[in-house]
Amino acid sequence: MGWNIEVVAVRQDELYEAVPDVFIETSTTMCFEDATSGRRVPNLCATKVGDWVVVIDAGCRLSGDYDYLDEASASTDLHLVRIADKPIALNYRNGQ
């Protein structure tokens, strides 16, 4: 059993600034284990931690969405880590 998950941290004030436009905010809350579960696919989980919005994608789709990465990091920092068969670590600043 392996993990397939991407975690994105974006320095933003609001959740909507770090979550792709195709997702909507809900008032659902859950523990970390549920937020990282493959049962969450196709949904994302997001939360605010200090100055950062953390987005969890158990479907590993965010690393391939270059428009999202550019837009979410347009005026800030973004860090993405994928834990899967093909691990990735990406860092964006000001859209690059």
SERO-4910 file (N, C-alpha, C, O; in steps of 0.05 Angstrom, whole numbers):
BEGIN
 pado doro    nc1    nc2    nc3   cac1   cac2   cac3    cc1    cc2    cc3    oc1    oc2    oc3
  Met    A     17    -24      0      0      0      0     18     25      0     35     27     17
  Gly    A     14     42    -19     30     66    -21     13     91    -20    -11     91    -25
  Trp    A     26    113    -15     12    138    -15     15    151    -43     35    148    -56
  Asn    A     -6    164    -51     -6    181    -74    -20    207    -66    -45    208    -64
  Ile    A     -4    227    -61    -15    252    -49      2    275    -57     27    273    -59
  Glu    A    -10    298    -62      4    323    -65     -5    342    -44    -29    345    -38
  Val    A     14    356    -33      9    377    -13     21    403    -24     45    404    -30
  Val    A      4    423    -25     13    449    -35     10    470    -13    -11    470      1
  Ala    A     30    486     -8     28    508     11     32    534     -4     52    538    -18
  Val    A     12    552     -2     13    577    -15     10    599      6     -8    598     22
  Arg    A     28    619      5     26    641     24      4    660     15      8    677     -3
  Gln    A    -20    656     26    -44    672     19    -61    677     44    -58    663     64
  Asp    A    -78    698     42    -95    704     64   -121    688     65   -132    682     86
  Glu    A   -131    680     41   -157    667     39   -154    640     24   -137    637      7
  Leu    A   -171    621     31   -171    595     18   -175    597    -12   -161    584    -27
  Tyr    A   -194    613    -20   -201    615    -49   -177    624    -66   -177    619    -90
  Glu    A   -158    638    -54   -135    647    -69   -115    624    -75    -97    628    -92
  Ala    A   -118    602    -61    -99    580    -65   -111    555    -76    -97    535    -82
  Val    A   -137    554    -79   -152    531    -89   -160    535   -118   -171    557   -124
  Pro    A   -156    516   -136   -165    520   -164   -194    527   -165   -211    519   -149
  Asp    A   -201    543   -185   -227    555   -189   -249    534   -192   -273    540   -186
  Val    A   -243    510   -201   -264    490   -205   -275    477   -180   -294    462   -181
  Phe    A   -263    484   -157   -271    473   -131   -286    494   -115   -280    518   -118
  Ile    A   -305    486    -99   -320    505    -83   -315    499    -53   -310    476    -46
  Glu    A   -316    520    -37   -311    517     -9   -336    506      5   -359    513     -2
  Thr    A   -332    488     24   -354    477     40   -347    482     70   -324    490     76
  Ser    A   -365    476     87   -359    479    116   -351    453    129   -350    451    153
  Thr    A   -345    433    113   -338    406    122   -311    407    136   -292    420    126
  Thr    A   -309    395    159   -283    392    173   -277    363    177   -295    346    179
  Met    A   -251    356    178   -243    328    181   -215    327    192   -201    347    193
  Cys    A   -208    303    201   -181    299    212   -161    295    188   -170    292    165
  Phe    A   -135    296    194   -115    294    174   -117    267    159   -114    267    134
  Glu    A   -122    246    173   -124    219    160   -146    219    139   -143    208    117
  Asp    A   -169    231    145   -191    233    126   -184    251    102   -191    245     80
  Ala    A   -171    274    108   -164    293     88   -144    282     68   -143    290     45
  Thr    A   -127    262     76   -107    251     59   -115    224     47   -100    211     33
  Ser    A   -140    216     52   -149    190     42   -156    190     12   -166    210      2
  Gly    A   -150    169     -1   -157    166    -29   -187    167    -34   -195    172    -56
  Arg    A   -203    163    -13   -232    165    -16   -241    194    -21   -263    198    -29
  Arg    A   -223    213    -16   -229    242    -20   -229    249    -50   -242    269    -58
  Val    A   -215    233    -66   -214    239    -95   -242    238   -106   -256    218   -100
  Pro    A   -252    256   -121   -238    278   -136   -237    304   -121   -231    325   -133
  Asn    A   -244    305    -95   -245    330    -80   -217    337    -69   -200    320    -67
  Leu    A   -214    362    -62   -190    372    -49   -197    378    -20   -221    382    -13
  Cys    A   -177    380     -3   -180    391     24   -161    414     27   -139    414     16
  Ala    A   -170    435     41   -154    459     44   -158    470     72   -180    467     84
  Thr    A   -137    482     83   -139    494    109   -119    517    111   -101    519     95
  Lys    A   -123    535    130   -106    557    135    -88    550    158    -98    542    180
  Val    A    -62    553    155    -42    548    176    -24    572    177     -6    575    161
  Gly    A    -28    589    196    -12    614    198    -16    631    173    -39    637    166
  Asp    A      5    638    160      4    654    136      0    638    110      0    649     88
  Trp    A     -3    612    113     -4    594     90    -31    580     88    -45    575    107
  Val    A    -39    575     63    -61    558     56    -49    532     47    -32    531     29
  Val    A    -58    510     60    -48    483     53    -70    469     38    -93    466     48
  Val    A    -63    459     14    -83    445     -3    -73    416     -6    -50    411    -13
  Ile    A    -91    397     -1    -84    368     -2   -100    356    -25   -124    359    -27
  Asp    A    -85    343    -44    -98    330    -66    -89    301    -67    -67    295    -75
  Ala    A   -107    282    -59   -101    254    -59   -101    243    -88    -96    219    -92
  Gly    A   -108    259   -107   -109    251   -135    -84    259   -151    -82    253   -174
  Cys    A    -66    273   -138    -40    282   -151    -45    297   -177    -31    291   -197
  Arg    A    -63    316   -178    -69    330   -202    -57    358   -204    -54    369   -226
  Leu    A    -50    369   -181    -42    397   -181    -14    402   -194    -10    423   -206
  Ser    A      4    383   -192     31    387   -203     30    389   -234     48    401   -246
  Gly    A     10    378   -247      7    379   -276     -9    402   -285    -12    406   -310
  Asp    A    -21    418   -267    -38    441   -275    -21    466   -274    -22    481   -254
  Tyr    A     -6    471   -295     13    493   -295      0    520   -293     11    539   -281
  Asp    A    -24    523   -305    -39    548   -302    -45    553   -273    -43    576   -263
  Tyr    A    -54    532   -258    -60    536   -230    -34    544   -215    -35    563   -199
  Leu    A    -12    530   -219     13    536   -205     22    565   -211     30    579   -192
  Asp    A     20    574   -235     28    601   -242      9    621   -229     19    641   -218
  Glu    A    -17    616   -231    -36    635   -220    -35    637   -189    -36    658   -178
  Ala    A    -34    614   -176    -34    613   -147     -9    626   -135     -9    636   -113
  Ser    A     13    625   -151     38    637   -141     44    664   -153     67    674   -150
  Ala    A     25    676   -167     31    700   -183     43    722   -166     61    737   -177
  Ser    A     36    726   -141     47    748   -125     57    738    -98     58    753    -79
  Thr    A     64    712    -97     72    700    -72     89    675    -75     98    670    -97
  Asp    A     92    660    -54    107    635    -55     89    611    -55     67    612    -43
  Leu    A     97    590    -69     82    565    -70    102    542    -69    122    542    -83
  His    A     96    523    -52    112    499    -50     94    475    -54     73    473    -41
  Leu    A    103    456    -71     87    432    -76    105    408    -71    128    407    -80
  Val    A     94    388    -58    108    362    -54     89    340    -61     66    340    -52
  Arg    A     99    321    -77     83    297    -84     97    274    -71    121    270    -74
  Ile    A     81    258    -56     91    233    -45     77    211    -60     53    206    -57
  Ala    A     92    198    -78     80    177    -96    103    162   -109    127    166   -102
  Asp    A     96    145   -128    117    129   -142    137    148   -156    161    142   -158
  Lys    A    127    171   -166    144    191   -179    143    216   -162    127    234   -167
  Pro    A    160    218   -141    159    242   -123    167    267   -138    183    267   -157
  Ile    A    156    289   -128    162    316   -140    164    336   -117    150    334    -97
  Ala    A    182    355   -120    183    378   -102    186    402   -120    206    405   -135
  Leu    A    167    421   -119    167    445   -136    165    470   -118    152    469    -97
  Asn    A    179    490   -126    178    516   -112    173    538   -133    187    540   -153
  Tyr    A    152    554   -128    146    576   -146    147    602   -130    140    603   -107
  Arg    A    155    623   -143    154    650   -131    147    669   -154    160    670   -175
  Asn    A    126    685   -148    117    704   -168    111    692   -195    119    703   -216
  Gly    A     98    670   -195     90    657   -220    111    642   -235    106    634   -258
  Gln    A    134    637   -223    155    623   -237    167    601   -220    185    587   -229
***
